Structures are given as C-alpha cells and as structure tokens.
Amino acid sequence: MLTFPVGHQPRYQNFSIKAISDETIREGCERAPYGAGDKGKLALIEAVTNAGVTDIDVGSGITEPAFVRSVLDDKFLVGRIPEAAQFSFNLTLKTWEPLTEQLAKELPPEYLSEIYVSIGMIEIDSDKKLFERVVERLHAIGVRKLRSSLLNAFSITVDEDKYEHLNRQIDRCRQQGISLIRINDSVGTLVPDATAVLAANLVHDNPDFTFYLHGHNDRGLGTANSLTSVFHGFQMVEGGVAGVGNRAGLAEIESIAATFEDNNISVTDGALDIEKLSEAARLSEVVFLTAPSPYRPVSGFLVRNENAGIVNVPDYLGVARPVDYFLNRIGLFPTYIRQILAERGMDPRVLADDDYVNDVYRRLAAHMDELFERKQGEFNELVENIEDFYRDMVRLDEVQHFALEALRDREFSPRLSDAQDSRSDETDISVEAAVA
C-alpha cells in the first residue's frame, strides 16, 4: 500500500491553486437522457464562466465540435464569455478518428490552436504507439494544447502496482510534451484517505506536472475527495455546478467555492462568486431537464430555509446566516408562538393569556395537518410524473430495433441481395439473423 512521501505536509488554509475545471457541460450532456439544446448549454457556459470558473470541458460527441465553434464565437466575436475562459474537448483512443475529423472540419485554425484536447484511454494499443500517433495527428490538424485523462477504478487504498501504472502513463504524456493531467476516480470508489496519499505522491514524484482529480460521487465522496486532493498538493480542482456528472455526479463546484471562501483558499485564474455559481447550478437543472433539488448543499433553492420552531443550532452557536424561517408540525410549540408574536410587536398582555396562545396553536396545527394531506397527494402525483418522464430513455435494445428498420427500408443490401427472390417470410428471417 502506498504511503505519504517523507516530510509531506498538507495545507488546509491560506493557499492558492491555479484553476477550477468545470465538467458541467460535457458530463451533463452525457448523463442527460434526452440531451440538451445548444442554446441552453451556451447560456450555462456563460453563467459558469461569469461566476469565475475559467476552465470548461465542452464536449465529447460527434456533433460537439460544431457547438465548440459557437462557444468560441460567443467568446471572441460576441464577447459574452470572459477573455480568461478556456475550453477543452474530450476524445479517447476509441473515439479519436471521427472526433478528430470533425474538429478539423468544424473549427478554423485559430480556434483549433485555442482549445485544449483531452486524450483518454491512452493505454489502448500502447504496443502500437496509438497514443503517440493520435498526438501527432492532432498536431497536424492544428491543435497546440493537449491534456490527458487517466482512467482508474481505485479502491479504498492505492497499491503500489496501480500507482506505478499511473506513473508509466504520466511518463508517456511527458514524452509528448503534455503536463496537464486529470486523474479519474472513474467509478467513484476512492475515499479521502487514499486520495490524500495518491495526491501527495503524484505531486512529489512529478513536480513538472499539474494534476487535478475527476472525483465521481457514486459513494457520496466526490466533493470530499476533490477538496482532499488540493489539501495534499493538487494544483487544480474539478467538478460540476449542482454536482452535475455521470451517475451520481461529480464534486459540487459551489460547495468547493464555499469551503475555499471559509478557509482563504484562492484561485489564481479568478475569484469565485458563490451566488452566481448557485444560479448556474439551478440553471443546469433547466438545461438538462433535471428535477430541481431543493436541499442540495449551497445551491439548493430551499437550503437556506430553517425551522424556526425548534432549537435553532446555528443561531445558538452564534453563527446565524441569512435564512428564511418556516414552521411545520414538529416545530410547533406554544412557547415559540408566543415568542414569534412578541417579536412582531403584539401586546404582551394578550400574550400572557395561555388560553389565547393555545388557541392559536390549535388553529395552526389544524391548518398544517390539512396542508400536509393536500401536499402529500400533490407529491405522489409529482413523483409518478417524474418517474414517467424518465421511462422513455433510449435503451440498447432500440439500437437493434432501428437497425432492423433500416435494413427493411433499404432497396438493396449486399448481405440480403441473394434472398430478394425468396419468399417474404424467409427474407424477414434473414433480416432478423443479419442483426442478431
């Protein structure tokens, strides 16, 4: 098992990192069951960059290079995206050929030299030097800035064999002049202790590189792991607003920003605006057709609502925040009714009458009980509608369905040409067999 380098010291306050990298657009589009419109995506990029985030991952699909063109037009021709913002496009050694072709087709030379291209799965066909050949091809079409994304299925610890595998891939990147590396917790199985040891060693052994963690939230630890990575030396941090990302999502950028603010951790590329990040988080729900999360940390639209009728811990501890108070059945006490009315200026002589206060209590209780019954019915209907909304996702079986449909509609099929004179039912069997 890997251990900390000799003399390693973590940092928790009063330091600076280079940048925050945002995955909201790329992973949001990958996760969205029905996709997202370019207009909404562009508005979301504008919101995120105007909140101070400068490193944006914008896509990985065949149609996305055209979208990258519109993003860069928005920056350079329209001026709605800050000058400091930079963008990256993702490809892997499984998808590089059509994506490289589309990049060359859609982007003019000045835009190709402007964007980063992030290369993943670099271990594929390493004996054939595929990674090196892809780098050469990207340079040939005019791409000048590269980074690499190293995939991993970490466990609760990081063993030395897995660490050495990482370093071998890092050395291949070094030989290609790539010094910006994203370390992927690809299935969200890292824990903060292992993240700390991993980050400390990578920075210690590779001082010429800039690292950041792609921390998935499958176990609810994405934000914790991402923060831990910078506490132990990583020079960038990554996530998505609202924690947007595949499956359970990524680290929440707005939560990271709030922690940075509390501990005087700054970002060299620009100051972060937590309120604007929260607005961007809520916008992401609209863009990706996601049911709003009212109690999400920092950016949930009800996260600043506090029950006024029970012992209010933040107020008690002297760390009161600007919140909106509410009452529900569990927080309903006669003593708090009296306090609330007193703070609103009601005559103390009236409030001294216990029967009166208890009457107000009973009236409020009856109203709350009726309200709960009504809202429970509305909620059940809402849940049913949301579940219905997601049932129409395109599943892999539909690939075969449309493949069969395409074969049946073709006027000529080389595999089926010899069967054209056969009976129609035999042709149908041949079509089924061709796809199966």
N, C-alpha and C positions, 0 to 999 in steps of 0.2 A: 504494500500500500504506500502511496506517495505521502510524503511528509513535508512540512514547511522548510524552505531553504534556511540555512543557518543565518541568524541575525534578522530574519524577516520581522517587520513591524507594520501592523495595519494602520490605517488612517481613517478616522471617523468624522472629523470636523476640520473646518478651516483649510480646505484644499480646493484645487481646481481640476476639472477634466476637460478634454478637448471638445467633445461634442456629444449631443444626443442624436441617435439614429432612430428614425420613425418607420415602422413597418405597417402602419395602419392601412395604407392603400394596397400594397401587394398582398399581404395576408388576409386583409379584409375581403378583397376580391376573390381570393382563393377559397375562403370559407363561405362566402355568401351563396346560398343555394340557388338563387336566381340572378346572380351577378349584380352589377351596379352600373348606373348611367355615367357617361363621361362628364356630363355637366356637374353632377353631384360630386364625383371624385375630384374634379378640379376645384370646386368650392371647398372641399375638405382639405385639399393641399394648401389652399390659400389660408384657411383657418389655422392649420397646424404651423405653417411657416411664420405667419404673423403673430403666433404665440411664442416665437423664439426658437423653434426647432429648425435646424439648418440642414440636416442630412436625411433625405427622404428616399425610401425604396419605392419605386413606382410601378413595378410590374414584372411579370414572368410569362405572359401568354403571347400567342402569335399575333393577336390584334393590338397588343400593348405598345409596340414601337410607334404606331400612329398616335396613340394617346401621349406618349412621351414627347412627340413633336408638338402637340397642343400645349403641354405643360411648359416647355421651353419657350414657345411663342408667348405664353402668358407672362413669363418672366422677362424675356428680352424685348418683346415688341409692345406688350400692353402695360407691363410694369406693376402687375398686381401681386407678384411674388417677390419677396425681398432679394436683393442682389446677393446676399450671403448664402442663400439656399443652394444646395447642390443635390443632384439626383443620381440614383443608381438603378440599373436594370439587371434582373437576375436571369441567368441561364445555367443549366447543368450540362454535364457531358453526355446526358441522354437527350437533351433538347437543343443543343447548341446549333445544329445546322440550319433548321428553319428560322430560329430566332436571329442568328447572325445574318441570314439572308434578308429578313425583314428590317433589321436595324440599318443595313446598307441601303435598302430600298426607301425607307421612310425618312431617314434623318440626313440632312445636309452635312458636309464635312465639319462645319463649325459646331454643329450640335453633337456630332459623334466624338469630337475631341473634348466636349464639355462634360459629358456624362461619365459616371463610373459604370463599368460592367462587372458584376459579381459572378464568379465562377464557382459552382458547387459540384460535389461528387467527383473531386479531382483524382480520386484513386482508381476510377474506372479505366481499364486498358492502360494501366501505367507502364506495362511492359512494352506497349506500342507507342509510348510517349504522346498519348492523346491530349493530355492537358497542355503540354508544351506546344503541340500543333494548333490547338484552339487559340492559345495566346497569340501565336504567330498570325493566325487568320484574323483575329480581332484587330491586331496592329495594322494588318494590311488594308482593312476597310476604313481605318482612321481613328479607331478607339485608342486613347492615350492613357486613360486612368483605369486601373484594374484593382479589384479586391477579391478575396477568396472566402468562401463559406465552407467550413469544415464540419461535416455531419458526424454526430456521435449519439450513441444510446448509452449514456452514463448510468451508473448505479449509485448506491449510497456512498460508495468510495470511488476513488480513481486509482486504478492499479498502474504499476509502472509499465506494463506492456502496452496498455492503451495510451498512456502518456507518450511513450516512445513512438507509437504510431502517429500521434498528433505531430510530434516534432519532425518526423520524416516528411510529412505533408507540408509543414511550415518551411522546411528547408527547400522543398521543390518550389514553393512560392518565392522564397528568397532568390533562387537562381533565375526566376523570371522577372525579378525587379518588383514583386508585389510585397508590400509591407503593411497592408491593412487587412486584418484577419477577423472574421466573425467566427466565434466558437459556438456551435449549435448544441444546445441541450434538446436534441431533436424530438424526443418523446416525453420531455418534462419529468425526468426521473432523478435529476440532481437534487441534492439537499445543500443548504448553505455551508455546512462544514466542509463538504467536498469541494464546493465552489471556491471557498477561500483558499484551500491548498492548491487547487488547479490554477487559479489566477496568479497566486504568488509565484509559483514555479514557472509558468509561462513567461511572465514579465522578467523574472530573474534570468532565465536561460535565453531569452530573445529580446535584449534591450533595444534592438533596432526595429521592432515591430510595434504597431498599435493594435490592441486587441479590444473586442467588445463581445458581450455574451448575448446570444439569442435564447432567452430564457422562457421556455414554454410553461404554461400554468396548469398542466394536467394534474398535478398533485397540490395545486394551490400555492406553489412556492416561486412562481415566476418573478414577482416583484422582489421578494426577499433574496433570491439568487442574484438578480441583476444588481441590486444595491450591494450585496456582499462582494461581487466581482470588482466593483470600483473601490470599495473599502480596502481591498487587498491588491490593488495595483492596476487593474484595467483602466485604460485611458479614455474610453467612451462607454456609454450605456445605451441600451436599446429597448424598445417596447412599442406599444401602440396606444393611442388615446382610447380610453374606455377599456384598455386591455385587449383591444381587437387583435385577433390572430387565430390561427387554425385550432380547431377543437375547443379547449377551454380558454384559449387565448394566450397572450403574452403579458409581460410586465406592463402595468399601467403607468404611462408617462406622467400623467398628472399627479399620481401618488409619489412617484420618484421626485418630481419637482417640489412637492410639498416637504418631503424629507430633506431635500437639498436646502430649501429655504430655512428649515428649522436648525440646520447644522452648519450653515455658512459654507456650503459647497457650491462653487460657481462653475459655469460653463464658459469656456474661452470664446466659443463662437457666438455667444449672445445670451442675454438674460432671458429667463423663462417667465412667462406670465401665466400664473395658475388659473386665473379666471378665464382667460382666453383658451387655455388648454381644456378646461371643463366645458366650455361652449363647443369646442371642436369634438370632444368626446360625445356630447349629446347629438351633435350633427351626424356623427358616424352612424348612429342608430337609424337615422332617417335615410342616409345614403345606402346602407347595406340591408335595409328592411328588417331591422332587429327590434324586437320588443324592448321598450325603454326599461332600464334597470334603475329603479328609483333610489335604492340604498347603496349603490356602488360607492366605494371609498372616493372621497374628494369630489367627484363629478356627478354623482347621482343626484337627481333633482329634488329628492327629499332627504338627502343625507344631513342637512342642517336643520332638520325638524327634531325637536326634543320634547319628550313627555314632561309637561310641567307639573303633573300631579304626584310624582314620586320624588324621592330624594335625588336631586339633580347633581350627579357626581362632578361634572366639570365646574359648575358653579361652586360646589362645596370645596373643591380643591383650589379655587381661586384662578382657574384658567378658563373663565367663561368666554365663549365665542359668539359671534353674531348668528343667532339661530332664530327660527320661528317655532314658538311653543304651540303644542296642541294638548288636548285631553282625550283619553279613551277610558274604557270602563275600569281597567286595572289601576289607572292613575286618579280615579275619582274618590276624593276624601272630603268630608265636610270641612276639615281644618284648612285644606287648600282652597276650597271655595271661598271661605271667609278671607283668606289671605289675598286671593286674586281680586275680590271685590274691594277690599280695603285699599289695595294698590291703585285701584281705579277711582278712588275718592268717595266711596259710599259712606254714608253716615255711620260712625262707629256705634251709635245707639241702636240702629237697626241690626247691625251685625252681631250685637251682643245677644240677640234673640236666637237661641239654639233651634227652636221650632221653625223659625223662618229659614235658617241656613239648611236645616234638614229637608225642608220643603223644596228648596232649590236643588238640593242633592237628588231627591226622588224624581223631580221633573227632568233633570239632566240624565239620570240613569235610564228612565223610560225612553227618552229620545235616543240615547246611544244604543239601547237594545233594538229599537226599531230600525235604526240606521244600519246596524250590523246585519240584521236579517236581509235587508234590501241589498246591501253591498255584497253579501255572500252569494246571492243569486246572480248579481251582475258579474262577480268574479268567476263563478263557474261557467257562465256563458263566454266570458273573455278567454278563459283557459281553453275551452273547447274550440273557439275560433282560432286561437294561436296554434294549437295542435293541428287543426285542419290546414292552416296556412302552410305548414312545413311538410305536409304529406305528399305534396306534388314534386318533390325533388327528383331530378333525373338520376335514376339508378343504372347500374351497369347492364342490367337486362335490356334496357332500352337501346343500348348500342346494337345488340343483336336484332332487336325489332326493326330499327331503321336500316340496318344492313340488309335484312330480308326485303324490306320495302324497296330499297334502292335496286337490288338485284331483279326484283319482279318488274320494275319500271324500265329497266334497260332494254333497248331494242336489240342489243347484241351483247353477249357475254362469252368471252373465249372459253370459259370452262363449261358453259352450257350450250354452246353452238351445236354440238353433235346431238343434243337432245331436242332441238327445235321441232323435229318431225315426230317426236314421241307424243304419246298421249299427254293431255294437260295435267292429269293427276300425277303422272310419272315426273313431269317437269317440276311440279311443286315439291315432290320428294327430293329431287336433285337440288333444288334451291335450298331447302332446309339443310341438306347434307353439306352444301358448299359453305354455309355459315357456321354450322356446328363443327 
